[in-house]
Amino acid sequence: MRGFAAVLAVLVLVITGFAWHSVDSLISNIERIGNLGLGGGRDGAVDILLVGVDSRTDAHGNPLSDRERALLHAGDEVGTNTDTIVLIRIPNDGRSATAISIPRDSYVDIPDLGKGKINSAYGATKETQRLKLMNQGVSEADADKQSTQAGRQALIKSVGNLTGISVDHYAEVSLLGFVLLTDAVGGVEVCLNNPVDEWMSGADFPAGRQRLDGPSALSFVRQRHNLPRGDLDRIVRQQVFMAQLVGQVLNAKTLSNPGKMKQLSDAVGRTVVLDDNWDVLAFLQQLQDLSGGQVKFETIPVTDLNYMTDRGESVVRVDPKAVKSYVGSLVDGKSAESDEPTADPGTVTVSVYNASGVGGLAGQVAQALSGKGFHEGLVGNYTGPSVTGSRVLAANTSDAKAKAVAKALGGLPVLADTTLSPDSVSVVLASDYSGPGSAAGGLFDFSGTSSATATPVPPAPPIDAGQNGPKCVN
């Protein structure tokens, strides 16, 4: 991550700036782009794709100064990397917001390029199109502009295909924006479980609570080496950093100082790009009652953290079906593939039975469901008729409680069992199960199919911006 906090900071700071007299000036400074293929879906939410671009130029394509590159520990390479990809889902009533991190190495379908890491969708498409255009005689400047547009479109389509939603708005921030925006709010407080000293990121911090300025914060969220879970721990750092920033800004609302406003406006103008169809003022009106506790940070479900492709490339394996189910569940308990509501987990008691031959699986899945708020029923080995696949059983296939359980376990089918009472929900686990509670499903809530060598990872709970003080992390 280099731009995660910066991108969302733009949104948050502009939201809190709704009462500022100069908000129009702030918005007018932002670079606007069109023809991105946005919108078109009615899924109960405004979906914003936030992209952090590791670029050596500003939002207008101007090269950074030598001093700025030195400040960022940035080299001279020219490529466009989108190592930070975050989808924000905001229900149409504006009552909450969930920022969903997409690991940069997620192995997905990229339009016209086939399978690849999602962070390559922008850069690889851009370079392919740039070379094609220049071979056709297009000037270097025009080729760069058109290919950049193609790169953004490819990333938007890749995210839409993975999550099952239509991206409504697009926001992009350069590397410099993270530093400038962090400094504009006076720095952000963080907390570390242990001291760190990692030269590649420049992270050199003591354990405990501390306030970081822009350059230090960049090192804090950039580090991934020497962390127990590598890039996933880095994502958690990004999330707690943003949770703290959002909480500070939304709760305090102290940015009425004209000098700070000028500093913020300059930062936004140099480093932020938004789509040209975004009526920001109307959007701010919708979110004016949003509080820190209603802003949460999560990560898409991951099947295998260290999956190896046939070409020997190490990637993060994801199951689009599980991702779609998870992303859809963030708005009124509805799936991206269904408009039918599901029940509150606190009203559901679930019995779990093991038909897989994997010892202890029923207990592990029952524990995973309890962690999601479901009540535990009977747990044991399955003694019924032979089953060929995992399933959720209920008296009726349309039962909302059964659907809630099926969704929580990564999209299991719901089958009717006329021997069950109307209030009963049961889960039967066969050898194909790889969702929460299984070795392959130990990451973020949902999981799809995986290889037998899938790398299990301890789960990370959602983070919200309403907590008291920064959450201590690795």
C-alpha positions as a Markdown table, in Angstrom:
| # | Residue | x | y | z |
|---|---|---|---|---|
| 1 | Met | 0.0 | 0.0 | 0.0 |
| 2 | Arg | 1.2 | 3.4 | -0.7 |
| 3 | Gly | -2.0 | 5.2 | -1.5 |
| 4 | Phe | -4.6 | 3.4 | 0.4 |
| 5 | Ala | -4.8 | 5.8 | 3.3 |
| 6 | Ala | -4.3 | 8.8 | 1.0 |
| 7 | Val | -7.1 | 7.8 | -1.3 |
| 8 | Leu | -9.6 | 7.2 | 1.5 |
| 9 | Ala | -8.3 | 10.3 | 3.3 |
| 10 | Val | -9.4 | 12.4 | 0.3 |
| 11 | Leu | -12.9 | 11.0 | 0.7 |
| 12 | Val | -13.0 | 11.4 | 4.5 |
| 13 | Leu | -11.5 | 14.9 | 4.5 |
| 14 | Val | -13.8 | 16.1 | 1.9 |
| 15 | Ile | -16.7 | 14.7 | 3.8 |
| 16 | Thr | -15.7 | 16.5 | 7.0 |
| 17 | Gly | -15.1 | 19.6 | 4.9 |
| 18 | Phe | -18.8 | 19.8 | 4.0 |
| 19 | Ala | -19.1 | 22.7 | 6.5 |
| 20 | Trp | -16.0 | 24.5 | 5.3 |
| 21 | His | -16.7 | 27.7 | 3.4 |
| 22 | Ser | -14.0 | 26.8 | 0.9 |
| 23 | Val | -15.2 | 23.3 | 0.0 |
| 24 | Asp | -16.0 | 24.4 | -3.5 |
| 25 | Ser | -12.4 | 25.5 | -4.0 |
| 26 | Leu | -11.2 | 22.2 | -2.6 |
| 27 | Ile | -13.3 | 20.2 | -5.1 |
| 28 | Ser | -12.5 | 22.4 | -8.0 |
| 29 | Asn | -8.8 | 21.7 | -7.6 |
| 30 | Ile | -9.3 | 18.0 | -8.3 |
| 31 | Glu | -8.3 | 16.5 | -11.7 |
| 32 | Arg | -11.3 | 15.0 | -13.4 |
| 33 | Ile | -11.4 | 12.2 | -16.0 |
| 34 | Gly | -14.2 | 10.7 | -18.1 |
| 35 | Asn | -15.1 | 7.7 | -20.2 |
| 36 | Leu | -14.3 | 5.1 | -17.6 |
| 37 | Gly | -17.3 | 2.8 | -18.1 |
| 38 | Leu | -18.7 | 3.5 | -14.6 |
| 39 | Gly | -22.1 | 2.9 | -13.1 |
| 40 | Gly | -25.1 | 1.1 | -14.6 |
| 41 | Gly | -25.8 | -1.2 | -11.7 |
| 42 | Arg | -28.5 | -0.9 | -9.0 |
| 43 | Asp | -27.3 | -3.0 | -6.1 |
| 44 | Gly | -28.4 | -0.8 | -3.2 |
| 45 | Ala | -25.0 | 0.9 | -2.7 |
| 46 | Val | -22.6 | 3.5 | -4.1 |
| 47 | Asp | -19.5 | 1.6 | -5.0 |
| 48 | Ile | -16.2 | 3.6 | -5.1 |
| 49 | Leu | -13.0 | 2.2 | -6.4 |
| 50 | Leu | -10.0 | 3.8 | -4.7 |
| 51 | Val | -6.6 | 3.3 | -6.3 |
| 52 | Gly | -3.2 | 4.1 | -4.9 |
| 53 | Val | -0.8 | 4.7 | -7.8 |
| 54 | Asp | 3.0 | 4.4 | -7.2 |
| 55 | Ser | 3.8 | 7.1 | -9.6 |
| 56 | Arg | 6.8 | 9.5 | -9.9 |
| 57 | Thr | 4.4 | 12.2 | -11.3 |
| 58 | Asp | 1.6 | 14.2 | -9.9 |
| 59 | Ala | -2.1 | 13.9 | -10.8 |
| 60 | His | -1.5 | 16.2 | -13.8 |
| 61 | Gly | 1.4 | 14.2 | -15.2 |
| 62 | Asn | 4.1 | 16.6 | -14.0 |
| 63 | Pro | 7.3 | 14.9 | -12.7 |
| 64 | Leu | 8.0 | 15.1 | -9.0 |
| 65 | Ser | 11.0 | 17.2 | -7.9 |
| 66 | Asp | 14.2 | 15.7 | -6.7 |
| 67 | Arg | 13.4 | 16.7 | -3.2 |
| 68 | Glu | 10.0 | 15.1 | -3.3 |
| 69 | Arg | 11.4 | 11.8 | -4.7 |
| 70 | Ala | 14.0 | 11.8 | -2.0 |
| 71 | Leu | 11.3 | 12.5 | 0.6 |
| 72 | Leu | 9.4 | 9.4 | -0.6 |
| 73 | His | 12.5 | 7.2 | -1.0 |
| 74 | Ala | 11.3 | 6.9 | -4.6 |
| 75 | Gly | 13.6 | 5.7 | -7.4 |
| 76 | Asp | 13.6 | 6.8 | -11.0 |
| 77 | Glu | 11.6 | 3.9 | -12.5 |
| 78 | Val | 8.7 | 5.1 | -14.7 |
| 79 | Gly | 6.2 | 2.2 | -14.5 |
| 80 | Thr | 2.6 | 2.6 | -13.2 |
| 81 | Asn | 1.9 | 0.3 | -10.2 |
| 82 | Thr | -1.4 | 0.0 | -8.5 |
| 83 | Asp | -0.4 | -1.9 | -5.4 |
| 84 | Thr | -3.3 | -0.5 | -3.5 |
| 85 | Ile | -6.9 | -1.4 | -4.6 |
| 86 | Val | -9.8 | -0.7 | -2.2 |
| 87 | Leu | -13.5 | -0.9 | -2.9 |
| 88 | Ile | -15.7 | 1.2 | -0.7 |
| 89 | Arg | -19.4 | 0.2 | -0.4 |
| 90 | Ile | -21.8 | 2.8 | 0.9 |
| 91 | Pro | -25.5 | 1.8 | 1.2 |
| 92 | Asn | -27.8 | 4.3 | -0.6 |
| 93 | Asp | -29.0 | 5.7 | 2.7 |
| 94 | Gly | -25.4 | 6.6 | 3.7 |
| 95 | Arg | -25.7 | 5.1 | 7.1 |
| 96 | Ser | -22.4 | 3.2 | 6.9 |
| 97 | Ala | -19.3 | 2.5 | 4.8 |
| 98 | Thr | -17.1 | -0.5 | 4.4 |
| 99 | Ala | -13.6 | -0.2 | 2.8 |
| 100 | Ile | -12.6 | -3.6 | 1.3 |
| 101 | Ser | -9.0 | -4.2 | 0.6 |
| 102 | Ile | -8.1 | -6.4 | -2.4 |
| 103 | Pro | -4.7 | -8.0 | -2.1 |
| 104 | Arg | -2.5 | -6.7 | -4.9 |
| 105 | Asp | -1.4 | -10.3 | -5.9 |
| 106 | Ser | -5.0 | -11.6 | -6.2 |
| 107 | Tyr | -5.1 | -13.9 | -9.3 |
| 108 | Val | -8.0 | -12.7 | -11.5 |
| 109 | Asp | -9.3 | -12.5 | -15.0 |
| 110 | Ile | -8.0 | -9.3 | -16.7 |
| 111 | Pro | -9.8 | -8.1 | -19.9 |
| 112 | Asp | -7.9 | -9.0 | -23.1 |
| 113 | Leu | -4.8 | -10.2 | -21.1 |
| 114 | Gly | -6.1 | -13.4 | -19.4 |
| 115 | Lys | -5.2 | -14.4 | -15.9 |
| 116 | Gly | -2.9 | -12.2 | -13.9 |
| 117 | Lys | -2.3 | -10.4 | -10.6 |
| 118 | Ile | -4.9 | -7.7 | -10.2 |
| 119 | Asn | -2.3 | -5.0 | -9.6 |
| 120 | Ser | -1.0 | -5.6 | -13.1 |
| 121 | Ala | -4.4 | -4.8 | -14.8 |
| 122 | Tyr | -3.7 | -1.1 | -15.0 |
| 123 | Gly | 0.0 | -1.1 | -15.7 |
| 124 | Ala | 0.1 | -4.0 | -18.2 |
| 125 | Thr | -2.9 | -2.8 | -20.1 |
| 126 | Lys | -1.4 | 0.7 | -20.3 |
| 127 | Glu | 2.0 | -0.5 | -21.6 |
| 128 | Thr | 0.4 | -2.8 | -24.1 |
| 129 | Gln | -1.8 | -0.1 | -25.5 |
| 130 | Arg | 1.0 | 2.5 | -25.4 |
| 131 | Leu | 3.3 | 0.4 | -27.5 |
| 132 | Lys | 0.4 | -0.4 | -29.9 |
| 133 | Leu | -0.5 | 3.3 | -30.3 |
| 134 | Met | 3.0 | 4.4 | -30.9 |
| 135 | Asn | 3.5 | 1.7 | -33.5 |
| 136 | Gln | 0.5 | 3.2 | -35.2 |
| 137 | Gly | 2.2 | 6.7 | -35.3 |
| 138 | Val | 0.4 | 8.3 | -32.4 |
| 139 | Ser | 2.5 | 10.9 | -30.6 |
| 140 | Glu | 4.1 | 9.9 | -27.3 |
| 141 | Ala | 2.0 | 12.3 | -25.3 |
| 142 | Asp | -1.3 | 11.2 | -26.8 |
| 143 | Ala | -0.3 | 7.5 | -26.6 |
| 144 | Asp | 0.4 | 7.9 | -22.9 |
| 145 | Lys | -2.9 | 9.7 | -22.3 |
| 146 | Gln | -5.0 | 7.1 | -24.2 |
| 147 | Ser | -3.2 | 4.1 | -22.7 |
| 148 | Thr | -3.6 | 5.5 | -19.2 |
| 149 | Gln | -7.3 | 5.6 | -19.9 |
| 150 | Ala | -7.3 | 2.0 | -21.1 |
| 151 | Gly | -5.4 | 0.9 | -18.0 |
| 152 | Arg | -7.9 | 2.5 | -15.7 |
| 153 | Gln | -10.8 | 0.9 | -17.6 |
| 154 | Ala | -9.1 | -2.5 | -17.4 |
| 155 | Leu | -8.7 | -2.2 | -13.6 |
| 156 | Ile | -12.3 | -1.1 | -13.2 |
| 157 | Lys | -13.6 | -4.1 | -15.2 |
| 158 | Ser | -11.3 | -6.5 | -13.3 |
| 159 | Val | -12.6 | -5.4 | -10.0 |
| 160 | Gly | -16.2 | -5.5 | -11.2 |
| 161 | Asn | -15.8 | -9.1 | -12.6 |
| 162 | Leu | -14.2 | -10.2 | -9.3 |
| 163 | Thr | -16.7 | -8.6 | -6.9 |
| 164 | Gly | -19.9 | -8.8 | -9.0 |
| 165 | Ile | -20.7 | -5.1 | -8.6 |
| 166 | Ser | -20.7 | -2.1 | -10.9 |
| 167 | Val | -18.2 | 0.5 | -9.9 |
| 168 | Asp | -20.0 | 3.8 | -9.6 |
| 169 | His | -17.1 | 6.2 | -9.0 |
| 170 | Tyr | -13.3 | 6.2 | -9.3 |
| 171 | Ala | -10.7 | 7.9 | -7.2 |
| 172 | Glu | -6.9 | 7.8 | -7.7 |
| 173 | Val | -4.1 | 9.3 | -5.7 |
| 174 | Ser | -0.3 | 9.4 | -6.3 |
| 175 | Leu | 2.4 | 8.4 | -3.9 |
| 176 | Leu | 3.1 | 12.0 | -2.9 |
| 177 | Gly | -0.6 | 12.4 | -1.8 |
| 178 | Phe | -0.2 | 10.0 | 1.1 |
| 179 | Val | 2.6 | 12.2 | 2.7 |
| 180 | Leu | 0.9 | 15.5 | 2.0 |
| 181 | Leu | -2.5 | 14.5 | 3.2 |
| 182 | Thr | -1.1 | 12.9 | 6.4 |
| 183 | Asp | 0.8 | 16.1 | 7.2 |
| 184 | Ala | -2.3 | 18.2 | 6.4 |
| 185 | Val | -4.1 | 16.6 | 9.4 |
| 186 | Gly | -1.2 | 16.9 | 11.8 |
| 187 | Gly | -0.1 | 13.3 | 11.6 |
| 188 | Val | -1.8 | 10.1 | 12.7 |
| 189 | Glu | -1.3 | 8.0 | 15.8 |
| 190 | Val | -0.4 | 4.3 | 15.5 |
| 191 | Cys | 0.6 | 1.5 | 17.8 |
| 192 | Leu | 3.0 | -1.4 | 17.3 |
| 193 | Asn | 3.2 | -4.6 | 19.2 |
| 194 | Asn | 7.0 | -4.8 | 18.7 |
| 195 | Pro | 9.8 | -2.5 | 17.6 |
| 196 | Val | 10.6 | -2.6 | 13.9 |
| 197 | Asp | 13.7 | -1.8 | 11.9 |
| 198 | Glu | 13.3 | -2.7 | 8.2 |
| 199 | Trp | 15.6 | -0.9 | 5.7 |
| 200 | Met | 13.6 | -1.6 | 2.5 |
| 201 | Ser | 10.6 | 0.4 | 3.7 |
| 202 | Gly | 12.5 | 2.7 | 6.0 |
| 203 | Ala | 10.3 | 1.5 | 8.9 |
| 204 | Asp | 12.3 | 2.2 | 12.1 |
| 205 | Phe | 9.9 | 2.5 | 15.0 |
| 206 | Pro | 9.7 | 1.6 | 18.7 |
| 207 | Ala | 6.9 | -0.5 | 20.1 |
| 208 | Gly | 3.8 | 1.2 | 21.5 |
| 209 | Arg | 1.8 | 4.3 | 20.6 |
| 210 | Gln | 3.3 | 7.1 | 18.5 |
| 211 | Arg | 2.3 | 9.8 | 16.1 |
| 212 | Leu | 3.7 | 9.7 | 12.6 |
| 213 | Asp | 4.2 | 12.4 | 10.1 |
| 214 | Gly | 3.7 | 11.9 | 6.4 |
| 215 | Pro | 7.1 | 10.3 | 5.4 |
| 216 | Ser | 7.1 | 8.1 | 8.6 |
| 217 | Ala | 3.5 | 7.0 | 8.0 |
| 218 | Leu | 4.5 | 6.0 | 4.4 |
| 219 | Ser | 7.2 | 3.7 | 5.8 |
| 220 | Phe | 4.7 | 2.3 | 8.4 |
| 221 | Val | 2.2 | 1.3 | 5.8 |
| 222 | Arg | 4.8 | 0.3 | 3.2 |
| 223 | Gln | 6.5 | -2.4 | 5.2 |
| 224 | Arg | 5.8 | -6.0 | 4.4 |
| 225 | His | 9.1 | -7.8 | 4.9 |
| 226 | Asn | 9.8 | -9.2 | 8.4 |
| 227 | Leu | 6.1 | -9.3 | 9.2 |
| 228 | Pro | 4.5 | -12.6 | 10.3 |
| 229 | Arg | 1.9 | -12.6 | 7.5 |
| 230 | Gly | 3.8 | -10.5 | 5.0 |
| 231 | Asp | 1.5 | -8.4 | 2.7 |
| 232 | Leu | -1.6 | -9.3 | 4.7 |
| 233 | Asp | -0.1 | -7.8 | 7.8 |
| 234 | Arg | 0.7 | -4.7 | 5.7 |
| 235 | Ile | -3.0 | -4.6 | 4.7 |
| 236 | Val | -3.9 | -4.6 | 8.4 |
| 237 | Arg | -1.5 | -1.7 | 9.0 |
| 238 | Gln | -3.2 | 0.2 | 6.2 |
| 239 | Gln | -6.6 | -0.5 | 7.8 |
| 240 | Val | -5.8 | 0.5 | 11.3 |
| 241 | Phe | -4.0 | 3.6 | 10.0 |
| 242 | Met | -7.1 | 4.7 | 8.1 |
| 243 | Ala | -9.4 | 3.7 | 10.9 |
| 244 | Gln | -7.5 | 6.0 | 13.2 |
| 245 | Leu | -7.4 | 8.8 | 10.6 |
| 246 | Val | -11.1 | 8.5 | 9.9 |
| 247 | Gly | -11.9 | 8.5 | 13.6 |
| 248 | Gln | -9.8 | 11.5 | 14.3 |
| 249 | Val | -11.2 | 13.6 | 11.4 |
| 250 | Leu | -14.9 | 12.6 | 11.8 |
| 251 | Asn | -15.0 | 13.0 | 15.5 |
| 252 | Ala | -12.9 | 16.1 | 16.0 |
| 253 | Lys | -13.7 | 18.1 | 12.9 |
| 254 | Thr | -10.8 | 20.5 | 13.6 |
| 255 | Leu | -9.8 | 21.4 | 10.0 |
| 256 | Ser | -11.4 | 24.8 | 10.0 |
| 257 | Asn | -8.0 | 26.5 | 10.1 |
| 258 | Pro | -7.5 | 28.5 | 6.9 |
| 259 | Gly | -3.8 | 27.6 | 6.8 |
| 260 | Lys | -4.6 | 23.9 | 7.1 |
| 261 | Met | -7.3 | 24.2 | 4.5 |
| 262 | Lys | -4.8 | 25.7 | 2.0 |
| 263 | Gln | -2.4 | 22.9 | 2.7 |
| 264 | Leu | -5.1 | 20.3 | 2.2 |
| 265 | Ser | -6.4 | 22.0 | -1.0 |
| 266 | Asp | -2.9 | 22.1 | -2.5 |
| 267 | Ala | -2.3 | 18.4 | -1.7 |
| 268 | Val | -5.6 | 17.3 | -3.2 |
| 269 | Gly | -5.1 | 19.4 | -6.3 |
| 270 | Arg | -1.7 | 17.9 | -7.0 |
| 271 | Thr | -2.3 | 14.3 | -6.2 |
| 272 | Val | -6.0 | 13.3 | -6.6 |
| 273 | Val | -7.9 | 12.2 | -9.7 |
| 274 | Leu | -11.7 | 11.6 | -9.7 |
| 275 | Asp | -14.2 | 10.6 | -12.4 |
| 276 | Asp | -16.0 | 13.6 | -14.0 |
| 277 | Asn | -19.5 | 12.3 | -13.3 |
| 278 | Trp | -19.2 | 12.4 | -9.5 |
| 279 | Asp | -21.4 | 15.1 | -7.9 |
| 280 | Val | -19.2 | 15.4 | -4.8 |
| 281 | Leu | -21.4 | 17.9 | -3.0 |
| 282 | Ala | -24.5 | 15.8 | -3.4 |
| 283 | Phe | -22.6 | 12.8 | -2.2 |
| 284 | Leu | -21.3 | 14.7 | 0.9 |
| 285 | Gln | -24.9 | 15.7 | 1.8 |
| 286 | Gln | -25.7 | 12.0 | 1.8 |
| 287 | Leu | -22.9 | 11.2 | 4.2 |
| 288 | Gln | -23.0 | 14.1 | 6.5 |
| 289 | Asp | -24.3 | 12.0 | 9.5 |
| 290 | Leu | -21.7 | 9.3 | 9.0 |
| 291 | Ser | -19.7 | 8.6 | 12.2 |
| 292 | Gly | -16.4 | 6.8 | 12.8 |
| 293 | Gly | -18.1 | 3.7 | 14.3 |
| 294 | Gln | -20.0 | 3.2 | 11.0 |
| 295 | Val | -16.8 | 3.1 | 8.9 |
| 296 | Lys | -15.3 | -0.4 | 8.8 |
| 297 | Phe | -12.2 | -1.9 | 7.1 |
| 298 | Glu | -12.1 | -5.5 | 5.8 |
| 299 | Thr | -10.4 | -7.7 | 3.2 |
| 300 | Ile | -11.9 | -9.9 | 0.5 |
| 301 | Pro | -11.9 | -13.7 | 1.2 |
| 302 | Val | -8.7 | -15.4 | 0.2 |
| 303 | Thr | -8.5 | -19.1 | -0.7 |
| 304 | Asp | -4.7 | -19.6 | -0.8 |
| 305 | Leu | -2.1 | -17.0 | 0.3 |
| 306 | Asn | 0.8 | -18.7 | -1.5 |
| 307 | Tyr | -0.7 | -20.4 | -4.5 |
| 308 | Met | 1.6 | -21.3 | -7.4 |
| 309 | Thr | 0.5 | -21.0 | -11.0 |
| 310 | Asp | 1.4 | -23.4 | -13.8 |
| 311 | Arg | 4.0 | -20.9 | -14.8 |
| 312 | Gly | 5.6 | -20.9 | -11.4 |
| 313 | Glu | 4.3 | -17.5 | -10.3 |
| 314 | Ser | 3.4 | -17.0 | -6.7 |
| 315 | Val | 0.0 | -15.4 | -6.4 |
| 316 | Val | -2.9 | -15.0 | -4.0 |
| 317 | Arg | -5.7 | -17.3 | -5.0 |
| 318 | Val | -9.3 | -16.1 | -4.7 |
| 319 | Asp | -12.7 | -17.6 | -5.5 |
| 320 | Pro | -14.9 | -15.1 | -7.4 |
| 321 | Lys | -18.1 | -16.8 | -6.1 |
| 322 | Ala | -17.0 | -16.4 | -2.5 |
| 323 | Val | -15.9 | -12.8 | -3.1 |
| 324 | Lys | -19.2 | -11.9 | -4.8 |
| 325 | Ser | -21.2 | -13.4 | -1.9 |
| 326 | Tyr | -19.1 | -11.5 | 0.7 |
| 327 | Val | -19.2 | -8.2 | -1.1 |
| 328 | Gly | -22.9 | -8.5 | -1.7 |
| 329 | Ser | -23.5 | -9.3 | 2.0 |
| 330 | Leu | -22.2 | -5.9 | 3.0 |
| 331 | Val | -25.4 | -4.1 | 1.9 |
| 332 | Asp | -28.6 | -5.1 | 3.9 |
| 333 | Gly | -27.5 | -8.7 | 4.0 |
| 334 | Lys | -28.0 | -9.1 | 0.3 |
| 335 | Ser | -25.8 | -11.0 | -2.1 |
| 336 | Ala | -24.5 | -9.4 | -5.2 |
| 337 | Glu | -26.2 | -12.2 | -7.1 |
| 338 | Ser | -29.6 | -12.0 | -5.3 |
| 339 | Asp | -31.9 | -9.4 | -4.0 |
| 340 | Glu | -33.3 | -11.6 | -1.2 |
| 341 | Pro | -32.5 | -10.5 | 2.4 |
| 342 | Thr | -31.0 | -12.9 | 4.9 |
| 343 | Ala | -31.5 | -13.2 | 8.6 |
| 344 | Asp | -29.6 | -11.6 | 11.5 |
| 345 | Pro | -27.0 | -14.3 | 12.7 |
| 346 | Gly | -28.0 | -13.6 | 16.3 |
| 347 | Thr | -31.5 | -15.1 | 15.6 |
| 348 | Val | -30.1 | -18.3 | 14.1 |
| 349 | Thr | -29.1 | -21.6 | 15.9 |
| 350 | Val | -27.1 | -23.9 | 13.7 |
| 351 | Ser | -26.3 | -27.6 | 14.1 |
| 352 | Val | -23.1 | -28.8 | 12.3 |
| 353 | Tyr | -22.4 | -32.4 | 11.3 |
| 354 | Asn | -19.2 | -33.8 | 9.9 |
| 355 | Ala | -19.4 | -36.2 | 6.9 |
| 356 | Ser | -16.0 | -35.3 | 5.5 |
| 357 | Gly | -13.7 | -37.7 | 7.3 |
| 358 | Val | -11.6 | -34.8 | 8.6 |
| 359 | Gly | -11.4 | -35.0 | 12.3 |
| 360 | Gly | -12.7 | -32.1 | 14.3 |
| 361 | Leu | -14.0 | -30.2 | 11.3 |
| 362 | Ala | -17.6 | -29.9 | 12.6 |
| 363 | Gly | -16.3 | -28.3 | 15.8 |
| 364 | Gln | -14.1 | -25.9 | 13.9 |
| 365 | Val | -16.9 | -24.8 | 11.6 |
| 366 | Ala | -19.3 | -24.4 | 14.5 |
| 367 | Gln | -16.7 | -22.2 | 16.2 |
| 368 | Ala | -16.3 | -20.1 | 13.0 |
| 369 | Leu | -20.1 | -19.6 | 12.9 |
| 370 | Ser | -20.1 | -18.6 | 16.5 |
| 371 | Gly | -17.5 | -16.0 | 15.7 |
| 372 | Lys | -19.9 | -14.6 | 13.1 |
| 373 | Gly | -22.7 | -14.2 | 15.7 |
| 374 | Phe | -24.6 | -17.5 | 15.1 |
| 375 | His | -25.7 | -19.6 | 18.0 |
| 376 | Glu | -24.3 | -23.1 | 18.3 |
| 377 | Gly | -26.6 | -26.1 | 18.2 |
| 378 | Leu | -25.7 | -29.8 | 18.0 |
| 379 | Val | -22.1 | -30.6 | 16.8 |
| 380 | Gly | -21.0 | -34.1 | 15.9 |
| 381 | Asn | -20.5 | -36.7 | 13.1 |
| 382 | Tyr | -23.1 | -37.1 | 10.4 |
| 383 | Thr | -25.2 | -40.3 | 10.6 |
| 384 | Gly | -27.7 | -39.7 | 7.8 |
| 385 | Pro | -27.8 | -40.9 | 4.2 |
| 386 | Ser | -24.6 | -40.6 | 2.1 |
| 387 | Val | -23.9 | -37.1 | 0.8 |
| 388 | Thr | -21.8 | -36.1 | -2.2 |
| 389 | Gly | -21.3 | -32.4 | -1.3 |
| 390 | Ser | -21.5 | -30.0 | 1.6 |
| 391 | Arg | -24.9 | -28.4 | 2.1 |
| 392 | Val | -27.2 | -26.4 | 4.5 |
| 393 | Leu | -30.4 | -28.1 | 5.4 |
| 394 | Ala | -33.7 | -26.5 | 6.3 |
| 395 | Ala | -37.4 | -27.3 | 6.1 |
| 396 | Asn | -37.7 | -24.9 | 3.1 |
| 397 | Thr | -35.0 | -23.8 | 0.6 |
| 398 | Ser | -36.2 | -20.2 | 0.8 |
| 399 | Asp | -35.6 | -20.1 | 4.6 |
| 400 | Ala | -33.8 | -16.8 | 5.3 |
| 401 | Lys | -31.9 | -18.3 | 8.3 |
| 402 | Ala | -30.5 | -21.1 | 6.2 |
| 403 | Lys | -29.5 | -18.6 | 3.5 |
| 404 | Ala | -27.6 | -16.6 | 6.1 |
| 405 | Val | -25.7 | -19.7 | 7.2 |
| 406 | Ala | -25.0 | -20.7 | 3.6 |
| 407 | Lys | -23.6 | -17.2 | 2.8 |
| 408 | Ala | -21.5 | -17.2 | 6.0 |
| 409 | Leu | -19.9 | -20.5 | 4.8 |
| 410 | Gly | -18.9 | -19.2 | 1.4 |
| 411 | Gly | -22.0 | -19.9 | -0.6 |
| 412 | Leu | -23.1 | -23.5 | 0.2 |
| 413 | Pro | -26.3 | -24.7 | -1.4 |
| 414 | Val | -29.5 | -24.8 | 0.7 |
| 415 | Leu | -31.4 | -28.0 | 0.4 |
| 416 | Ala | -34.9 | -29.0 | 1.8 |
| 417 | Asp | -35.2 | -31.6 | 4.6 |
| 418 | Thr | -38.8 | -32.2 | 5.4 |
| 419 | Thr | -37.8 | -33.9 | 8.7 |
| 420 | Leu | -36.6 | -30.6 | 10.1 |
| 421 | Ser | -38.8 | -28.2 | 12.1 |
| 422 | Pro | -39.4 | -24.7 | 10.5 |
| 423 | Asp | -36.9 | -23.2 | 13.0 |
| 424 | Ser | -34.1 | -25.7 | 12.4 |
| 425 | Val | -30.9 | -25.1 | 10.4 |
| 426 | Ser | -28.3 | -27.8 | 9.9 |
| 427 | Val | -25.0 | -28.0 | 8.1 |
| 428 | Val | -23.5 | -31.2 | 6.6 |
| 429 | Leu | -19.8 | -31.0 | 5.8 |
| 430 | Ala | -18.5 | -33.3 | 3.0 |
| 431 | Ser | -15.0 | -33.7 | 1.8 |
| 432 | Asp | -15.3 | -30.8 | -0.6 |
| 433 | Tyr | -15.7 | -28.2 | 2.1 |
| 434 | Ser | -13.0 | -25.5 | 2.2 |
| 435 | Gly | -14.8 | -22.6 | 3.8 |
| 436 | Pro | -14.5 | -20.9 | 7.3 |
| 437 | Gly | -13.2 | -23.4 | 9.9 |
| 438 | Ser | -11.3 | -25.5 | 7.3 |
| 439 | Ala | -7.6 | -25.5 | 6.8 |
| 440 | Ala | -8.0 | -23.6 | 3.5 |
| 441 | Gly | -10.6 | -21.2 | 4.8 |
| 442 | Gly | -8.9 | -19.7 | 7.8 |
| 443 | Leu | -8.4 | -16.3 | 6.3 |
| 444 | Phe | -11.1 | -13.6 | 6.0 |
| 445 | Asp | -14.5 | -15.2 | 6.7 |
| 446 | Phe | -15.1 | -16.8 | 3.3 |
| 447 | Ser | -13.2 | -19.2 | 1.1 |
| 448 | Gly | -13.6 | -21.1 | -2.1 |
| 449 | Thr | -12.0 | -24.2 | -3.4 |
| 450 | Ser | -8.2 | -24.6 | -2.9 |
| 451 | Ser | -5.4 | -26.9 | -3.4 |
| 452 | Ala | -4.4 | -29.4 | -0.8 |
| 453 | Thr | -1.3 | -27.3 | -0.1 |
| 454 | Ala | -3.3 | -24.1 | 0.6 |
| 455 | Thr | -1.5 | -21.9 | 3.1 |
| 456 | Pro | -3.8 | -21.4 | 6.2 |
| 457 | Val | -3.6 | -17.9 | 7.8 |
| 458 | Pro | -5.0 | -16.8 | 11.1 |
| 459 | Pro | -8.2 | -14.7 | 10.6 |
| 460 | Ala | -8.2 | -11.0 | 11.0 |
| 461 | Pro | -11.4 | -9.3 | 12.4 |
| 462 | Pro | -12.9 | -6.2 | 10.8 |
| 463 | Ile | -11.6 | -2.9 | 12.0 |
| 464 | Asp | -13.8 | 0.1 | 12.6 |
| 465 | Ala | -13.0 | 3.8 | 12.9 |
| 466 | Gly | -14.9 | 4.3 | 16.2 |
| 467 | Gln | -12.5 | 2.6 | 18.5 |
| 468 | Asn | -10.7 | 4.4 | 21.3 |
| 469 | Gly | -7.1 | 5.0 | 20.3 |
| 470 | Pro | -5.1 | 3.1 | 17.7 |
| 471 | Lys | -5.3 | -0.7 | 17.5 |
| 472 | Cys | -1.8 | -2.2 | 18.2 |
| 473 | Val | -0.6 | -4.3 | 15.2 |
| 474 | Asn | 2.4 | -6.3 | 14.0 |
